[in-house]
Amino acid sequence: MTETKNAGVGLSPSNSSGESSPGGSSFKKTDPITSGSLTLARMLMDSEYSDVTVFAGPDEKTHFKLHRAVIRPASDFFRAACKANTFKEGATKTIHLPEILPSTFARVANWLYEQSDNYKEQERSVYTELELFQAANFLQIEPLRCQTLESFLSLYKEISTRRNLAKTDAEKTSVRISLEMVLTNFIRICELSSQSDLPLLVPIAKEILTHVLISAERIAGGLACGTFGSIFVAAIVGAQSTGSCTKCTKPGQNPLYVF
């Protein structure tokens, strides 16, 4: 296999043909010389001293040459996978992640080396952040999971702003569709969450309930058929118990979407 540069500071993940993978343009270029993480940034950019290769995506054509000393401390998954006498990945020094898209793993790798996510704000969506949360959850990177939940809250607040500014029927329909996607993705997030995540999940649920009405009957039905899990219900209850008084509710903030 031809040696290629890694996804990192301003770089795209590389595939087996040496071409840049789609989605690489989503990273801001930063100068490693002025970066506080100078050494790690250079390590991510240059694969010369890498000692583990991670293949991402269903076709596993895109690979990332990384360093066990960097990826193991933050990830329980990588810590286990890099043990030579426990898993075959530790002996072969290759890890296969068909469940994670290359563009998503590029963000994970960037975070592991720099403890930051340089993904462009305008390209974030409930879908890109859900993919990142799923990856962080699978790889057991707790700080990145928490950071992504905070990003969700920021995205949901942006949708609230769009609703307040919506004037035409088309704009209101667009917001309604966004709210449907938000609720669906929030349910999926809760499926991957635990009770310890509730301090981050409750503010998200509170933001959703500003615009979405979820009846008691719907919650009961969702629990019965398995659509809703206990964490989702706990987040909704927590959001309702911390809700603002009716005197503080702004005009026009009645639910736009009834679920």
Summary of the structure (lengths in Angstrom):
residues: 259
radius of gyration: 20.8
end to end distance: 51.3
largest distance: 65.7
contacts: 774
relative contact order: 0.09
helix: 56%
strand: 10%
